[in-house]
Amino acid sequence: MSTDYEQALGRRIAAGRKHRGLSQKEFAALLGRSEAWLSQVERGVRRIDRMTVLGKVADVLGVPVAELAAEAPLMATATEDASSGADRLRLLLSAPHALKALVGRERDGAPVDVPALRTEVERAWALAHQGAYADLTELLETLVPRLESAARATTGAEQADIFRLLAGTYQAFGAALANMAEPEAAWVAIDRAVAAAERAGDPLLMAAGAFRLSIVFLGARHFEQAAGVSGSAAEALVPLEGAEQIEAVALRGALTLQRALAAARLNLADDAYAYLRTAHDLAEQVGEGRNDYNTEFGPANVAVHEVSVAVGLGDAGMALRAARKADVSVLSEERQARFHLDIARAHAQRRQVDDAVSALSEAKDLSPQLVNTLPSVKQLVADLLLMSQPPSEGLRRMAAEFGVDAAGGGA
């Protein structure tokens, strides 16, 4: 990356710091860096060679990372829209399906086939877990209007069943949008899921919505909101566990894992590991072989979250040790792929570029559509390019696959 770029970036950081009225010493403390390090960065004599560090600077300044690094060719490619499929999902979400259902319900006397609808909702979740977003989008475009219509054409227990299916569908909808880096749209979808779950009178399904919402907040870097929604929902479920509802235990465990991730991103190590211990105890009660509310909660998922938490805290050594003990074979392709992405991040933290590339390749083999969709993967590839002087041929090929400009990652 050019000296001109480094000097321009340094000037922007200095200007942002001064705008906030902070001295170099104060700003460096907020970053967890030395004053000397910051001084060198602001003068353009030291480069920031990792996007994660640049992201931290942007967070403290309160500006988008793409704005801070406006002249960096790597950032331009790393922040591009993941897929045009997100446009179709936003369009689907904005259509007035409930209004159309209410207006047309008197004219539509077709019977509602609840088992058939349930099968399609299960297929939607299977596609979501596979990261098959093109197929999922095509399914949702027909399934959502049908469920909205069926919910207004039925009454009593059958209507409650339909609203449960609608809630599950909107959760899958939101999960896909979150992975496409569409947090606002994902929030809308999951809010509809929670409303449908309430119409069904199903508190556990409402809690599952809170679980999905915490994932959205984590992806959007709203860590305090993620901690708040997962924590309040987990605590609300405690009374239900006394009734020996194993599903409530599983949901509280899944929410507790989200609390651990949020605490890690907030650099609250003691809290993060305390939540992991709680989740481990809950997983022992739940056992393997369950997938309550599509959370995949159980001992294996706790093990892979140990890796995620360690990576979030910057403890690459602990992350890699935990990864060696984890058995992910019982988890979905999506969860396995995320596990390998965490391993790649851990290797990147240790500047072990070849190992990181290998882990990225494993993730891509498991769930190519998911890995190609996540903007954070492009950012990770950009990090690896910046670390490599020059990049290996394997890394250059991977950069090309993800549309990241390898020319910007040289010496």
C-alpha positions in Angstrom: 0.0 0.0 0.0 1.4 3.4 -1.0 3.0 5.9 1.4 0.5 8.5 0.1 -2.3 6.4 1.3 -0.8 5.9 4.7 -0.2 9.6 5.1 -3.8 10.4 4.0 -5.2 7.8 6.5 -3.0 9.2 9.3 -4.3 12.7 8.6 -7.9 11.4 8.7 -7.3 9.6 12.0 -5.7 12.7 13.5 -8.5 15.0 12.3 -11.1 12.6 13.8 -9.3 12.4 17.1 -9.0 16.2 17.3 -12.7 16.5 16.4 -13.5 14.4 19.5 -11.2 16.6 21.6 -8.9 13.8 22.5 -5.1 13.9 23.0 -3.0 11.2 21.4 -2.5 9.6 24.9 -6.3 9.5 25.5 -7.1 8.2 22.1 -4.4 5.5 22.2 -5.8 4.3 25.5 -9.2 3.9 24.0 -7.6 1.8 21.2 -5.6 -0.3 23.7 -2.4 0.9 21.9 0.6 3.0 22.9 0.9 6.7 22.3 4.0 6.1 20.2 2.1 3.7 18.0 -0.7 6.2 17.4 1.8 9.0 16.7 3.5 6.9 14.0 0.2 6.0 12.4 -1.0 9.7 12.3 2.4 10.7 10.7 2.0 8.0 8.1 5.3 6.3 9.1 3.5 3.2 10.4 0.9 1.3 8.4 -2.2 -0.4 9.8 -1.8 -3.8 8.3 -5.0 -5.4 9.6 -8.6 -4.5 8.8 -9.7 -5.5 12.3 -7.4 -2.8 13.7 -8.7 -0.3 11.2 -12.2 -1.3 12.3 -11.4 -0.6 15.9 -10.1 2.8 15.0 -13.2 3.5 13.1 -15.4 2.4 16.0 -13.7 4.7 18.4 -13.9 7.6 16.0 -17.6 6.8 15.4 -17.2 6.6 11.6 -17.8 3.8 9.0 -14.6 1.9 8.3 -15.1 2.4 4.6 -15.2 6.2 5.1 -12.0 6.1 7.1 -10.2 4.1 4.4 -11.9 5.7 1.5 -8.8 5.5 -0.7 -7.9 1.8 0.0 -8.7 -0.5 -2.9 -9.0 -3.4 -0.5 -11.7 -1.8 1.5 -13.7 -1.0 -1.7 -13.9 -4.6 -2.5 -14.4 -5.8 1.0 -17.5 -3.7 1.6 -19.3 -4.4 -1.6 -22.9 -5.8 -1.5 -22.8 -9.5 -1.0 -25.4 -10.5 -3.5 -28.2 -9.1 -5.6 -30.4 -11.7 -3.9 -30.7 -9.4 -1.0 -32.6 -7.0 -3.2 -35.2 -9.7 -3.9 -35.5 -10.4 -0.1 -35.9 -6.7 0.7 -38.6 -6.4 -1.9 -40.4 -9.5 -0.5 -40.2 -8.1 3.0 -41.7 -4.7 1.9 -44.7 -6.2 0.1 -48.0 -5.8 2.0 -48.7 -9.5 2.3 -50.9 -9.2 5.4 -53.0 -6.5 3.8 -53.6 -8.5 0.7 -54.5 -11.5 2.9 -57.0 -9.4 4.9 -58.6 -7.9 1.8 -58.8 -11.1 -0.1 -59.7 -13.6 2.6 -63.5 -13.6 1.9 -62.9 -14.6 -1.7 -60.3 -17.3 -1.0 -62.1 -20.4 0.2 -59.3 -22.9 -0.5 -58.5 -25.2 2.4 -55.2 -24.8 4.2 -52.9 -27.7 4.1 -50.9 -27.3 7.3 -48.7 -30.4 6.9 -47.6 -29.3 3.5 -46.8 -25.8 4.7 -44.8 -27.3 7.6 -42.8 -29.3 5.2 -41.9 -26.1 3.2 -40.9 -24.3 6.4 -38.6 -27.2 7.3 -37.1 -27.0 3.8 -36.6 -23.2 4.2 -34.5 -23.9 7.4 -32.6 -26.7 5.6 -31.7 -24.2 2.8 -30.7 -21.5 5.4 -28.4 -23.9 7.2 -26.8 -24.9 3.9 -26.3 -21.3 2.9 -28.3 -22.0 -0.2 -29.7 -18.4 -0.4 -30.8 -18.4 -4.1 -33.0 -21.5 -3.5 -34.2 -20.1 -0.2 -35.2 -16.8 -1.8 -37.2 -18.5 -4.5 -39.0 -20.6 -1.8 -39.7 -17.6 0.4 -41.2 -15.6 -2.4 -44.1 -18.1 -2.6 -44.2 -19.4 1.0 -44.5 -16.0 2.9 -47.6 -14.8 1.0 -49.2 -18.3 1.4 -48.6 -18.3 5.1 -49.8 -14.7 5.6 -53.0 -15.6 3.7 -53.5 -18.9 5.6 -53.1 -17.1 9.0 -56.0 -14.9 8.1 -58.1 -17.7 6.6 -58.1 -20.0 9.7 -59.2 -19.8 13.3 -58.5 -21.5 16.7 -55.8 -24.1 17.0 -55.2 -24.3 13.3 -54.5 -20.5 13.1 -52.1 -20.8 16.0 -50.2 -23.5 14.1 -50.0 -21.3 11.0 -48.7 -18.4 13.1 -46.0 -20.7 14.5 -45.0 -21.6 10.9 -45.0 -18.0 9.9 -42.8 -17.1 12.9 -40.3 -19.9 11.9 -40.3 -18.7 8.3 -39.6 -15.1 9.2 -36.7 -16.3 11.4 -35.2 -18.1 8.5 -35.8 -15.0 6.4 -34.0 -12.8 9.0 -31.1 -15.3 9.3 -30.5 -15.1 5.5 -30.6 -11.3 5.5 -28.2 -11.1 8.5 -25.7 -13.2 6.6 -26.1 -10.9 3.6 -25.1 -8.0 5.8 -28.6 -6.5 5.8 -29.1 -6.0 9.5 -31.9 -3.5 9.3 -34.0 -5.7 7.0 -33.1 -8.7 9.2 -34.4 -6.9 12.2 -37.7 -6.2 10.5 -38.1 -9.9 9.5 -37.3 -11.1 13.0 -39.6 -8.5 14.6 -42.4 -10.0 12.5 -41.3 -13.5 13.6 -41.7 -12.4 17.3 -45.1 -10.9 16.6 -46.3 -14.1 14.9 -45.0 -16.2 17.8 -47.0 -14.0 20.2 -50.1 -14.4 18.0 -49.5 -18.2 18.4 -49.2 -17.8 22.2 -45.8 -19.5 22.1 -43.2 -17.9 24.5 -40.4 -20.3 23.5 -40.8 -19.3 19.8 -40.6 -15.6 21.0 -37.4 -16.4 22.8 -36.1 -18.1 19.6 -36.8 -14.7 17.9 -34.7 -13.0 20.5 -31.9 -15.5 19.8 -32.0 -14.6 16.1 -32.1 -10.9 16.9 -29.0 -11.1 19.0 -27.2 -12.7 16.1 -28.2 -9.8 13.9 -26.9 -7.3 16.5 -23.6 -9.1 16.7 -23.2 -9.1 13.0 -23.9 -5.4 12.9 -21.4 -4.8 15.8 -24.1 -3.6 18.2 -22.6 -5.6 20.9 -24.4 -4.0 23.9 -27.7 -4.6 22.2 -26.8 -8.2 21.5 -25.9 -8.6 25.1 -29.1 -7.0 26.3 -31.6 -8.9 24.1 -29.9 -12.3 24.7 -29.5 -11.7 28.4 -33.1 -10.5 29.1 -34.6 -13.4 27.0 -32.4 -16.0 28.7 -33.5 -14.7 32.2 -37.1 -14.7 31.1 -36.9 -18.4 30.4 -35.7 -19.5 33.8 -39.2 -20.1 35.3 -40.1 -22.4 32.4 -37.2 -24.7 33.1 -38.8 -25.7 36.4 -41.5 -27.3 34.4 -38.9 -29.5 32.9 -39.2 -28.1 29.4 -36.1 -29.3 27.7 -36.7 -26.9 24.8 -36.6 -24.0 27.3 -33.2 -25.3 28.6 -31.9 -25.4 25.0 -33.1 -22.0 24.2 -31.6 -20.5 27.3 -28.4 -22.3 26.5 -28.4 -20.9 22.9 -29.1 -17.4 24.3 -26.3 -17.8 26.8 -23.8 -18.5 24.0 -24.9 -15.3 22.4 -24.2 -13.5 25.7 -20.7 -15.0 25.7 -20.0 -13.8 22.2 -21.2 -10.3 23.0 -19.2 -10.2 26.2 -16.1 -11.3 24.2 -16.6 -8.5 21.7 -17.0 -6.1 24.5 -13.6 -7.4 25.9 -15.3 -8.7 29.1 -13.3 -11.9 29.3 -14.5 -13.0 32.8 -18.1 -12.6 31.8 -17.6 -14.3 28.5 -16.1 -17.4 30.1 -18.6 -17.4 32.9 -21.4 -17.6 30.3 -19.6 -20.4 28.5 -19.5 -22.4 31.7 -23.2 -21.8 32.2 -23.9 -22.9 28.6 -21.8 -26.0 29.1 -23.9 -27.0 32.1 -27.1 -26.4 30.1 -25.8 -28.4 27.2 -25.2 -31.4 29.5 -28.9 -31.3 30.3 -29.9 -31.1 26.7 -27.4 -33.6 25.2 -26.6 -34.2 21.5 -29.0 -35.0 18.7 -31.5 -32.1 19.2 -32.0 -29.0 17.2 -34.7 -27.1 19.2 -35.9 -24.1 17.3 -33.1 -24.5 14.8 -30.5 -23.4 17.4 -28.3 -26.6 17.2 -27.7 -26.1 20.9 -25.8 -28.9 22.6 -22.2 -29.9 23.7 -20.8 -29.6 20.2 -22.1 -26.1 19.7 -20.7 -25.0 23.1 -17.3 -26.4 22.0 -17.3 -24.4 18.8 -18.4 -21.2 20.6 -15.4 -21.6 22.9 -13.4 -21.0 19.7 -15.5 -18.0 18.7 -15.2 -16.4 22.2 -11.4 -16.9 22.3 -11.1 -15.4 18.8 -13.3 -12.4 19.9 -11.0 -11.8 22.8 -7.9 -12.0 20.6 -6.6 -15.2 22.3 -5.6 -17.1 19.2 -3.7 -19.8 21.1 -6.7 -20.7 23.2 -8.9 -20.7 20.2 -6.8 -23.1 18.3 -6.4 -25.4 21.3 -10.2 -25.4 21.7 -10.6 -26.1 18.0 -8.5 -29.3 18.2 -10.9 -30.7 20.8 -14.1 -29.8 19.1 -16.1 -32.4 17.1 -18.3 -30.5 14.7 -19.5 -33.5 12.6 -22.9 -33.4 14.2 -23.5 -29.8 13.3 -25.0 -28.3 10.1 -22.8 -27.2 7.2 -23.4 -23.6 8.1 -22.2 -24.1 11.7 -19.2 -26.1 10.6 -18.3 -23.5 8.0 -18.4 -20.8 10.7 -16.2 -22.9 12.9 -13.5 -23.0 10.2 -13.9 -19.3 9.6 -13.1 -18.8 13.3 -10.1 -21.0 12.9 -9.0 -18.9 10.0 -9.3 -15.7 12.1 -7.3 -17.3 14.9 -4.5 -18.1 12.5 -4.7 -14.6 11.1 -4.3 -13.2 14.6 -1.0 -15.2 14.7 -0.1 -14.1 11.2 -0.1 -17.7 10.1 -1.3 -16.9 6.6 -1.1 -20.3 4.9 -3.0 -21.9 7.8 -5.6 -19.2 7.6 -6.0 -19.8 3.9 -6.4 -23.5 4.4 -9.1 -23.0 7.0 -10.9 -20.6 4.7 -10.8 -23.2 1.9 -12.4 -25.8 4.3 -15.1 -23.3 5.2 -15.8 -22.6 1.5 -16.0 -26.3 0.6 -18.6 -26.8 3.4 -20.9 -23.9 2.5 -19.8 -22.0 -0.6 -22.8 -19.7 -0.8 -22.6 -18.7 2.9 -18.8 -18.0 2.7 -19.2 -16.1 -0.6 -22.0 -14.0 0.9 -20.4 -12.9 4.2 -18.6 -9.5 3.9 -16.4 -10.4 6.9 -14.8 -13.1 4.8 -13.7 -10.6 2.2 -12.3 -8.4 5.0 -10.4 -11.4 6.4 -8.9 -12.1 2.9 -7.9 -8.4 2.8 -6.2 -8.8 6.2 -4.3 -11.7 4.9 -3.2 -9.9 1.8 -1.9 -7.0 3.9 0.1 -9.4 6.0 1.7 -11.1 3.0 4.7 -9.5 1.3 4.2 -10.7 -1.4 1.0 -12.9 -1.2 1.4 -16.5 -2.0 -0.1 -17.9 -5.2 -2.8 -19.7 -3.1 -3.8 -16.5 -1.4 -3.9 -14.6 -4.7 -6.3 -17.3 -6.2 -8.5 -17.0 -3.1 -8.5 -13.2 -3.4 -9.6 -13.5 -7.0 -12.4 -15.9 -6.0 -13.7 -13.4 -3.5 -13.2 -10.4 -5.7 -10.6 -8.8 -3.5 -7.8 -6.8 -5.2 -4.6 -8.7 -4.5 -2.5 -5.8 -6.0 -3.3 -3.7 -2.9 -1.8 -6.3 -0.5 1.8 -6.2 -1.6 4.8 -4.6 0.0 
